[in-house]
Amino acid sequence: PVIRYGACFCIALAYVGTSQNAAIKRLLHISVSDVHDDVRRAAVMSLGFVMCNQPDQLPGVVKLLSESYNPHVRYAAAMALGIACAGSAQADAHALLEPLMSDGTDFVRQAAIIAMGLLYMQTSAGKTERVKAFREKLLKTIADKHEDVMTRFGAILANGIMDAGGRNSCASFFSKSGVLRPGAAIGFCLFSQMWFWFPLIHMFSLVLTPNALIGLTEKLKIPKNFQFKSGIKPSCFAYPEPMQPPKKEEQVKASTAVLSTASKAKALKEKKEKEAELKKATSSGDVEMDEKGSVAENASVAGAMSVAGTQASVAATPGTTVAGSVATDSVAGDDVGMEVDEQAAVAATSSASPVKDATPKAGEGESSVEEKKDSGKEAEADKAGEAARKPEPTEEILNNPCRVLKAQQQFISFPSEVEGQPVRYTPLLRGQRRVGFLLLQDNKPEEEEDLFLEDEKPAGQEDEKEPEPPAPFEWTDDA
């Protein structure tokens, strides 16, 4: 099986980027007829090398293989899609990889996540919303401690692959001029051998190529005032948003575990407290009823005495009126008693009012803090709404040097005027090359050039001295 395994990669590297029917037919035959899992995995993975020049057709070829009962074949189908469709963000490839991300086998999920990371290299959320959902799934998988180790490892790799080279590089088999890069093919071949040895993952750096447009003068200097136009919305090829730590408001406290015995004890305690409060309330109600009964008896005795006094006074002085009698005094005394009771009630109310006023003040403080938070959120929402309502420009002016992706090249142009002013630099190969290094023609050589220069070292700062080499020695087995 080792010889057959090597033969599959021999076909892959011999016919890389050719899409030759004989090679594809041979690899498909091996992928379904060989008895060894490693050989079948190598055969399916080699399809990604052979068809890397036609990535649009590869999903149709490996569609049935991605549904195979053999997990090694499903693993290889996912890796083949990632290798051939790197940076293309194809919807067909995404449709095949998405079910494999929830596969029952851990290494199949790992391959699907790595392939999805290759697929969405240098893809912004403005181009497709699928990349945003995939990034969220990556972070969730990495943080999930219950997820399998191989799957989490694949998620970490995919997260690094998507932002490779400071988000300024992309994996590609071909150079800027469309020529096959042998180093990239070898890099992908060694990277795929991570199945046997994980340090071979570092060979992935061989497949990266920078996505940049850099204009150079005849002296190979980089001018600052060289500008060109990108005739598409800026969000389509903008840098992905940098990762941010979670906000404090979003951090949810984990619910503490409550034992059944503790909950029963708490319920029993609350029941006892309620019974004690009810007993206290009933005892205080009996005392109040006794006090009310004594007050009523005293009032009835006083009323009887006042009536008796009134009758006596009327009988003793027949010419007098009720106004000067004892009954009048008793009525006046009752009025005074009523006034005293009202004053006491008012005083009690006024003494209780500061407490009531103090409570709303505390509440007002909390409400004011909440109002400030709400106002801050409303202000952010208003800003976001204004940004959403503001129409996005359909083109933008880019400055030298800048990032230009492969899919963006067709929208790059070099106008003769920028913002009503004639441009100073124009490319010599105008319209033929839109990425990489461009030699520029200076239309105003008499004017002073504004160039990017190396930063001069401050005065008094010397170069750091390198350490001395070790003393010579002889190696012996006994040492």
VEXDREN-2710 file (C-alpha; in Angstrom, 1 decimal):
% VEXDREN-2710
k/r/px/py/pz
1/PRO/0.0/0.0/0.0
2/VAL/2.9/2.4/0.5
3/ILE/3.9/2.2/-3.2
4/ARG/0.3/2.7/-4.3
5/TYR/0.0/5.6/-1.8
6/GLY/3.1/7.3/-3.3
7/ALA/1.9/6.6/-6.9
8/CYS/-1.3/8.6/-6.2
9/PHE/0.7/11.7/-5.2
10/CYS/3.1/11.1/-8.1
11/ILE/0.1/11.4/-10.4
12/ALA/-1.1/14.5/-8.5
13/LEU/2.3/16.3/-8.9
14/ALA/2.8/15.1/-12.5
15/TYR/-0.6/16.4/-13.7
16/VAL/-1.1/19.3/-11.3
17/GLY/-3.2/22.0/-12.8
18/THR/-3.9/20.2/-16.1
19/SER/-7.3/18.6/-15.5
20/GLN/-6.3/15.7/-17.7
21/ASN/-9.1/13.2/-18.1
22/ALA/-6.8/10.2/-18.0
23/ALA/-5.4/11.2/-14.6
24/ILE/-8.8/12.0/-13.2
25/LYS/-10.2/8.7/-14.4
26/ARG/-7.3/6.8/-12.9
27/LEU/-7.6/8.5/-9.5
28/LEU/-11.4/8.0/-9.4
29/HIS/-10.9/4.3/-10.1
30/ILE/-8.3/3.9/-7.3
31/SER/-10.6/5.9/-4.9
32/VAL/-13.4/3.3/-5.2
33/SER/-11.5/0.1/-5.8
34/ASP/-8.4/0.0/-3.6
35/VAL/-8.6/-2.0/-0.4
36/HIS/-6.5/0.3/1.8
37/ASP/-7.9/3.4/3.4
38/ASP/-4.6/5.4/3.1
39/VAL/-4.5/4.8/-0.7
40/ARG/-8.1/5.7/-1.2
41/ARG/-7.5/8.9/0.8
42/ALA/-4.5/9.8/-1.3
43/ALA/-6.3/9.2/-4.5
44/VAL/-9.3/11.5/-3.7
45/MET/-7.0/14.2/-2.3
46/SER/-4.9/14.1/-5.5
47/LEU/-8.0/15.2/-7.5
48/GLY/-7.6/18.6/-5.9
49/PHE/-4.1/18.9/-7.3
50/VAL/-5.0/17.8/-10.8
51/MET/-8.1/20.1/-11.0
52/CYS/-6.8/23.1/-9.3
53/ASN/-7.0/25.1/-12.6
54/GLN/-10.7/24.4/-12.8
55/PRO/-12.0/24.7/-9.2
56/ASP/-15.6/25.3/-10.4
57/GLN/-15.8/21.7/-11.7
58/LEU/-14.3/19.9/-8.7
59/PRO/-17.5/20.0/-6.4
60/GLY/-19.4/18.0/-9.1
61/VAL/-16.6/15.4/-9.2
62/VAL/-16.3/14.8/-5.5
63/LYS/-19.9/15.2/-4.6
64/LEU/-20.6/11.4/-4.3
65/LEU/-17.3/10.8/-2.7
66/SER/-18.1/13.3/0.1
67/GLU/-21.2/11.1/0.9
68/SER/-19.1/7.9/1.1
69/TYR/-19.6/5.5/4.0
70/ASN/-15.8/5.5/4.4
71/PRO/-14.6/8.4/6.7
72/HIS/-11.2/8.4/5.0
73/VAL/-12.8/9.1/1.6
74/ARG/-14.9/11.9/3.2
75/TYR/-11.8/13.4/4.8
76/ALA/-10.0/13.4/1.4
77/ALA/-13.0/14.9/-0.4
78/ALA/-13.0/17.8/2.1
79/MET/-9.3/18.4/1.8
80/ALA/-9.4/18.3/-2.0
81/LEU/-12.1/21.0/-2.1
82/GLY/-10.0/23.2/0.2
83/ILE/-6.8/22.7/-1.8
84/ALA/-8.3/23.4/-5.2
85/CYS/-10.9/26.1/-4.2
86/ALA/-8.7/28.2/-1.8
87/GLY/-9.8/31.8/-1.6
88/SER/-12.7/31.4/-4.0
89/ALA/-15.6/31.3/-1.6
90/GLN/-17.6/29.0/-3.9
91/ALA/-21.2/28.3/-2.9
92/ASP/-21.1/24.8/-4.3
93/ALA/-18.0/23.9/-2.2
94/HIS/-19.6/25.4/0.9
95/ALA/-22.7/23.3/0.3
96/LEU/-20.5/20.1/0.3
97/LEU/-18.4/21.1/3.3
98/GLU/-21.1/22.3/5.6
99/PRO/-22.6/18.8/6.4
100/LEU/-19.1/17.4/6.8
101/MET/-18.5/20.0/9.6
102/SER/-21.1/18.1/11.7
103/ASP/-19.9/14.6/10.7
104/GLY/-19.8/11.8/13.2
105/THR/-16.1/11.2/12.8
106/ASP/-13.7/13.6/14.4
107/PHE/-11.0/13.8/11.7
108/VAL/-13.7/14.3/9.0
109/ARG/-14.9/17.4/11.0
110/GLN/-11.3/18.5/11.3
111/ALA/-10.7/18.3/7.5
112/ALA/-14.0/20.1/6.7
113/ILE/-13.2/23.0/9.0
114/ILE/-9.6/23.3/7.6
115/ALA/-11.1/23.2/4.0
116/MET/-13.6/25.8/4.9
117/GLY/-10.8/28.0/6.2
118/LEU/-9.0/27.6/2.9
119/LEU/-12.2/28.4/1.0
120/TYR/-12.8/31.7/2.8
121/MET/-9.2/33.0/2.8
122/GLN/-9.2/36.8/2.3
123/THR/-13.1/36.9/2.1
124/SER/-14.8/39.8/3.8
125/ALA/-18.4/39.8/5.2
126/GLY/-19.4/42.3/2.5
127/LYS/-18.9/39.7/-0.2
128/THR/-20.8/37.0/1.5
129/GLU/-22.5/36.6/4.9
130/ARG/-21.5/32.9/5.1
131/VAL/-18.0/33.9/6.2
132/LYS/-19.3/35.7/9.2
133/ALA/-21.3/32.7/10.4
134/PHE/-18.3/30.5/9.8
135/ARG/-16.0/32.7/11.9
136/GLU/-18.5/32.6/14.8
137/LYS/-18.6/28.8/14.5
138/LEU/-14.8/28.7/14.6
139/LEU/-14.7/30.7/17.8
140/LYS/-17.4/28.6/19.4
141/THR/-15.6/25.4/18.5
142/ILE/-12.3/26.6/19.8
143/ALA/-13.9/27.6/23.2
144/ASP/-16.0/24.5/23.5
145/LYS/-14.1/22.2/26.0
146/HIS/-16.5/19.3/25.3
147/GLU/-15.6/19.3/21.6
148/ASP/-13.1/16.6/20.4
149/VAL/-9.4/17.6/20.5
150/MET/-8.9/16.9/16.7
151/THR/-11.8/19.1/15.8
152/ARG/-10.7/22.0/18.0
153/PHE/-7.2/21.6/16.5
154/GLY/-8.7/21.9/13.0
155/ALA/-10.6/25.0/14.1
156/ILE/-7.4/26.7/15.4
157/LEU/-5.7/25.9/12.1
158/ALA/-8.6/27.2/10.0
159/ASN/-8.6/30.4/12.1
160/GLY/-4.9/31.0/11.4
161/ILE/-5.3/30.0/7.7
162/MET/-8.0/32.6/7.1
163/ASP/-5.8/35.4/8.4
164/ALA/-2.5/34.1/7.0
165/GLY/0.2/36.7/6.3
166/GLY/-1.4/39.4/8.3
167/ARG/-4.5/39.1/6.0
168/ASN/-2.4/40.1/3.1
169/SER/-1.6/36.6/1.6
170/CYS/-3.6/33.9/-0.1
171/ALA/-2.9/30.3/-1.0
172/SER/-2.5/29.8/-4.7
173/PHE/-1.0/27.3/-7.1
174/PHE/-0.3/30.0/-9.7
175/SER/1.7/33.2/-9.9
176/LYS/0.4/36.6/-10.7
177/SER/1.0/36.0/-14.4
178/GLY/-0.8/32.6/-14.3
179/VAL/2.2/30.4/-14.3
180/LEU/2.2/27.3/-12.1
181/ARG/4.3/27.6/-9.0
182/PRO/6.1/24.3/-8.3
183/GLY/6.9/25.4/-4.7
184/ALA/3.2/25.8/-4.0
185/ALA/2.4/22.3/-5.3
186/ILE/5.1/20.8/-3.1
187/GLY/3.9/22.9/-0.2
188/PHE/0.3/21.6/-0.5
189/CYS/1.6/18.0/-0.9
190/LEU/3.7/18.3/2.3
191/PHE/0.9/20.0/4.1
192/SER/-1.5/17.2/3.3
193/GLN/1.0/14.7/5.0
194/MET/0.1/16.2/8.4
195/TRP/-2.0/13.1/8.8
196/PHE/1.2/11.3/9.7
197/TRP/3.3/14.1/11.2
198/PHE/1.9/17.4/12.5
199/PRO/5.1/19.5/12.0
200/LEU/4.5/19.3/8.3
201/ILE/1.7/21.9/8.8
202/HIS/4.5/24.6/8.6
203/MET/5.0/23.7/4.9
204/PHE/1.8/25.6/4.3
205/SER/3.9/28.8/4.1
206/LEU/5.2/27.6/0.7
207/VAL/1.7/28.0/-0.9
208/LEU/1.2/31.6/0.3
209/THR/1.5/34.5/-2.2
210/PRO/1.1/38.2/-1.3
211/ASN/-1.9/40.1/-2.6
212/ALA/-0.5/43.5/-3.2
213/LEU/-0.1/46.2/-5.8
214/ILE/3.1/48.2/-5.4
215/GLY/4.1/50.9/-7.8
216/LEU/7.9/51.6/-8.3
217/THR/9.7/54.4/-10.0
218/GLU/12.7/53.9/-12.4
219/LYS/14.9/54.0/-9.3
220/LEU/12.8/51.2/-7.7
221/LYS/11.5/53.7/-5.0
222/ILE/7.9/53.6/-3.8
223/PRO/6.1/56.9/-4.4
224/LYS/3.4/58.0/-2.0
225/ASN/1.2/60.0/-4.4
226/PHE/0.5/57.1/-6.9
227/GLN/-3.3/56.5/-6.9
228/PHE/-5.6/54.2/-8.8
229/LYS/-9.3/53.3/-8.7
230/SER/-11.3/50.3/-7.6
231/GLY/-14.7/50.3/-9.4
232/ILE/-16.6/48.3/-6.8
233/LYS/-18.0/48.9/-3.3
234/PRO/-15.3/49.1/-0.6
235/SER/-17.0/46.5/1.6
236/CYS/-16.7/43.7/-1.0
237/PHE/-12.9/43.5/-0.6
238/ALA/-12.4/45.2/2.8
239/TYR/-10.2/43.7/5.5
240/PRO/-12.1/41.4/7.8
241/GLU/-13.0/42.9/11.2
242/PRO/-10.4/42.2/13.8
243/MET/-11.2/40.0/16.7
244/GLN/-12.4/41.8/19.8
245/PRO/-12.6/40.5/23.4
246/PRO/-16.2/39.9/24.7
247/LYS/-17.9/42.8/26.4
248/LYS/-18.7/42.7/30.1
249/GLU/-22.4/43.0/29.4
250/GLU/-22.3/39.9/27.2
251/GLN/-20.5/37.8/29.8
252/VAL/-23.3/35.6/31.4
253/LYS/-22.6/34.2/34.9
254/ALA/-22.8/30.4/35.0
255/SER/-25.7/29.2/37.0
256/THR/-24.7/27.6/40.3
257/ALA/-25.7/24.0/41.0
258/VAL/-28.4/23.7/43.7
259/LEU/-28.8/20.4/45.5
260/SER/-32.3/18.9/46.2
261/THR/-31.6/18.8/49.9
262/ALA/-30.6/22.5/50.0
263/SER/-33.8/23.5/48.1
264/LYS/-36.0/21.4/50.5
265/ALA/-34.3/23.0/53.6
266/LYS/-34.7/26.5/52.1
267/ALA/-38.4/25.8/51.4
268/LEU/-38.9/24.5/55.0
269/LYS/-37.2/27.6/56.4
270/GLU/-39.4/29.9/54.4
271/LYS/-42.5/28.0/55.5
272/LYS/-41.5/28.4/59.2
273/GLU/-40.9/32.1/58.7
274/LYS/-44.3/32.6/57.1
275/GLU/-46.0/30.8/60.0
276/ALA/-44.2/32.9/62.6
277/GLU/-45.3/36.1/60.8
278/LEU/-48.9/34.9/60.7
279/LYS/-48.9/34.1/64.4
280/LYS/-47.3/37.5/65.2
281/ALA/-49.9/39.3/63.0
282/THR/-52.9/37.5/64.7
283/SER/-51.5/38.3/68.3
284/SER/-51.1/42.0/67.4
285/GLY/-54.6/42.0/66.0
286/ASP/-56.1/40.7/69.3
287/VAL/-54.3/43.4/71.3
288/GLU/-55.6/46.1/69.0
289/MET/-59.2/44.8/69.3
290/ASP/-58.9/44.9/73.1
291/GLU/-57.6/48.5/73.0
292/LYS/-60.5/49.5/70.7
293/GLY/-63.0/47.9/73.0
294/SER/-61.7/49.8/76.1
295/VAL/-61.7/53.0/74.2
296/ALA/-65.3/52.4/73.1
297/GLU/-66.4/51.7/76.7
298/ASN/-64.7/54.9/78.0
299/ALA/-66.4/56.9/75.3
300/SER/-69.9/55.5/76.2
301/VAL/-69.4/56.3/79.9
302/ALA/-68.2/59.9/79.0
303/GLY/-71.3/60.3/76.8
304/ALA/-73.6/59.2/79.5
305/MET/-72.1/61.6/82.0
306/SER/-72.3/64.5/79.5
307/VAL/-76.0/63.8/78.9
308/ALA/-76.7/63.6/82.6
309/GLY/-75.0/66.9/83.2
310/THR/-76.9/68.6/80.4
311/GLN/-80.2/67.5/81.8
312/ALA/-79.3/68.8/85.3
313/SER/-78.2/72.1/83.9
314/VAL/-81.3/72.6/81.9
315/ALA/-83.5/71.7/84.9
316/ALA/-81.6/74.1/87.3
317/THR/-81.7/77.1/85.0
318/PRO/-84.8/77.0/82.7
319/GLY/-83.9/80.3/81.0
320/THR/-80.5/79.4/79.8
321/THR/-79.7/77.9/76.4
322/VAL/-77.7/74.8/75.5
323/ALA/-74.7/77.0/74.4
324/GLY/-73.8/77.8/78.0
325/SER/-74.5/74.3/79.3
326/VAL/-72.1/71.5/80.3
327/ALA/-73.1/69.6/77.1
328/THR/-71.6/72.5/75.0
329/ASP/-68.3/72.1/76.9
330/SER/-68.3/68.4/76.4
331/VAL/-68.9/68.9/72.6
332/ALA/-66.1/71.5/72.5
333/GLY/-63.8/69.0/74.3
334/ASP/-64.6/66.4/71.7
335/ASP/-63.7/68.8/69.0
336/VAL/-60.4/69.5/70.7
337/GLY/-59.7/65.8/71.0
338/MET/-60.4/65.4/67.3
339/GLU/-58.0/68.2/66.4
340/VAL/-55.3/66.6/68.5
341/ASP/-55.8/63.2/66.8
342/GLU/-55.7/64.9/63.4
343/GLN/-52.5/66.8/64.4
344/ALA/-50.9/63.5/65.6
345/ALA/-51.8/61.8/62.3
346/VAL/-50.4/64.7/60.3
347/ALA/-47.2/64.6/62.4
348/ALA/-46.9/60.8/61.9
349/THR/-47.4/61.3/58.2
350/SER/-44.8/64.1/58.0
351/SER/-42.3/62.0/60.0
352/ALA/-42.8/59.0/57.7
353/SER/-42.6/61.1/54.5
354/PRO/-38.8/61.6/54.6
355/VAL/-38.3/57.9/54.6
356/LYS/-40.7/57.6/51.7
357/ASP/-38.9/60.4/49.9
358/ALA/-35.5/58.8/50.6
359/THR/-36.5/55.6/49.0
360/PRO/-37.5/57.1/45.7
361/LYS/-34.2/59.1/45.6
362/ALA/-32.3/55.8/45.8
363/GLY/-34.5/54.5/43.0
364/GLU/-34.0/57.7/41.1
365/GLY/-30.3/57.2/41.2
366/GLU/-30.6/53.7/39.8
367/SER/-33.1/54.9/37.2
368/SER/-30.7/57.7/36.2
369/VAL/-27.9/55.2/35.7
370/GLU/-30.2/53.0/33.6
371/GLU/-31.3/56.1/31.6
372/LYS/-27.7/56.9/30.9
373/LYS/-27.1/53.4/29.7
374/ASP/-30.2/53.5/27.6
375/SER/-29.2/56.8/26.2
376/GLY/-25.7/55.5/25.3
377/LYS/-27.3/52.5/23.6
378/GLU/-29.7/54.7/21.7
379/ALA/-26.8/56.9/20.6
380/GLU/-24.9/53.9/19.3
381/ALA/-28.0/52.6/17.6
382/ASP/-28.5/56.1/16.0
383/LYS/-24.9/56.1/14.7
384/ALA/-25.3/52.6/13.3
385/GLY/-28.6/53.6/11.8
386/GLU/-27.0/56.7/10.2
387/ALA/-24.2/54.6/8.8
388/ALA/-26.7/52.1/7.4
389/ARG/-28.8/54.8/5.9
390/LYS/-25.8/56.5/4.3
391/PRO/-25.3/54.9/0.8
392/GLU/-22.1/53.1/0.3
393/PRO/-19.9/54.5/-2.5
394/THR/-19.7/52.4/-5.7
395/GLU/-15.9/53.0/-6.1
396/GLU/-12.9/54.1/-4.1
397/ILE/-9.5/55.6/-4.7
398/LEU/-6.6/53.4/-3.4
399/ASN/-3.1/54.6/-2.5
400/ASN/0.2/53.0/-3.2
401/PRO/0.9/50.4/-1.8
402/CYS/-2.3/48.5/-1.1
403/ARG/-3.9/45.1/-1.0
404/VAL/-5.5/43.9/-4.2
405/LEU/-7.2/40.4/-4.2
406/LYS/-7.4/38.1/-7.2
407/ALA/-11.2/38.7/-7.7
408/GLN/-10.6/42.4/-7.4
409/GLN/-8.2/42.7/-10.3
410/GLN/-11.0/43.1/-12.9
411/PHE/-12.2/46.2/-11.1
412/ILE/-8.8/48.0/-11.0
413/SER/-8.2/50.9/-13.4
414/PHE/-5.7/53.7/-13.7
415/PRO/-7.5/57.0/-14.5
416/SER/-5.7/60.0/-16.0
417/GLU/-7.3/62.3/-13.4
418/VAL/-8.1/61.8/-9.7
419/GLU/-10.5/64.3/-8.1
420/GLY/-10.1/66.7/-11.0
421/GLN/-6.3/66.7/-10.8
422/PRO/-4.0/65.0/-13.4
423/VAL/-2.1/62.1/-12.0
424/ARG/1.7/62.2/-11.8
425/TYR/2.5/58.5/-12.2
426/THR/1.1/56.1/-14.8
427/PRO/2.1/52.4/-15.2
428/LEU/4.2/51.5/-18.1
429/LEU/2.2/48.3/-18.8
430/ARG/-1.1/50.1/-18.5
431/GLY/-4.1/47.8/-18.4
432/GLN/-2.0/44.6/-18.7
433/ARG/-1.0/44.1/-15.1
434/ARG/-3.1/45.0/-12.1
435/VAL/-1.3/43.3/-9.2
436/GLY/2.2/42.8/-8.0
437/PHE/5.0/45.3/-8.8
438/LEU/4.3/48.0/-11.4
439/LEU/6.9/50.2/-13.0
440/LEU/5.7/53.7/-13.2
441/GLN/6.3/56.6/-15.6
442/ASP/6.8/60.0/-14.0
443/ASN/4.8/62.6/-15.9
444/LYS/6.2/65.5/-13.9
445/PRO/10.0/64.7/-13.4
446/GLU/10.8/68.4/-12.7
447/GLU/8.9/68.3/-9.4
448/GLU/10.2/66.9/-6.2
449/GLU/9.2/63.3/-5.5
450/ASP/7.5/62.1/-2.3
451/LEU/8.8/58.7/-1.5
452/PHE/8.7/56.1/1.2
453/LEU/12.1/56.1/2.8
454/GLU/13.8/53.9/5.4
455/ASP/13.4/55.4/8.9
456/GLU/16.6/57.0/10.0
457/LYS/17.9/55.9/13.4
458/PRO/18.0/58.5/16.1
459/ALA/21.2/60.2/17.0
460/GLY/23.3/58.3/19.5
461/GLN/21.6/55.0/18.9
462/GLU/24.1/52.3/17.9
463/ASP/23.5/49.0/16.3
464/GLU/22.9/46.2/18.8
465/LYS/26.0/44.1/19.2
466/GLU/25.6/40.4/18.3
467/PRO/26.8/37.8/20.9
468/GLU/30.2/36.2/20.4
469/PRO/30.2/32.7/18.7
470/PRO/30.7/29.8/21.0
471/ALA/34.2/28.4/21.5
472/PRO/35.2/25.6/19.1
473/PHE/34.8/22.1/20.6
474/GLU/34.9/18.5/19.4
475/TRP/31.9/16.2/19.8
476/THR/32.4/12.8/21.2
477/ASP/29.9/10.0/22.0
478/ASP/31.0/9.9/25.6
479/ALA/30.1/13.6/26.2
END
